């Protein structure tokens, strides 16, 4: 059972997916094992931050950048500059 949903920029809701987050972090150049660890930590943060089980994708994006910047600054820049077309 998934009790967390992500509010996309267009207003649509979609179920939280840790796998999707791992993939996105990995595409920024973070090693997969580190991406998995970051994603799990961000999932815990999101569950504690979500209002009525919903968290904005922009909040997740900002938190990902904050989490990875310390260990992987250039990958954080990659993640920050990537915009989904």
Secondary structure in CASP SS format (residue, H / E / C, confidence):
PFRMAT SS
TARGET T0000
AUTHOR 0000-0000-0000
METHOD secondary structure of the structure
MODEL  1
X C 1.00
X C 1.00
X C 1.00
X C 1.00
X E 1.00
X E 1.00
X E 1.00
X C 1.00
X C 1.00
X C 1.00
X C 1.00
X C 1.00
X E 1.00
X E 1.00
X E 1.00
X C 1.00
X C 1.00
X H 1.00
X H 1.00
X H 1.00
X H 1.00
X H 1.00
X H 1.00
X H 1.00
X H 1.00
X H 1.00
X H 1.00
X C 1.00
X C 1.00
X C 1.00
X C 1.00
X H 1.00
X H 1.00
X H 1.00
X H 1.00
X H 1.00
X H 1.00
X H 1.00
X H 1.00
X H 1.00
X H 1.00
X H 1.00
X H 1.00
X H 1.00
X H 1.00
X H 1.00
X H 1.00
X H 1.00
X H 1.00
X C 1.00
X E 1.00
X C 1.00
X C 1.00
X E 1.00
X E 1.00
X E 1.00
X H 1.00
X H 1.00
X H 1.00
X H 1.00
X H 1.00
X H 1.00
X H 1.00
X H 1.00
X H 1.00
X H 1.00
X H 1.00
X H 1.00
X H 1.00
X C 1.00
X C 1.00
X C 1.00
X H 1.00
X H 1.00
X H 1.00
X H 1.00
X H 1.00
X H 1.00
X H 1.00
X H 1.00
X H 1.00
X C 1.00
X C 1.00
X C 1.00
X C 1.00
END
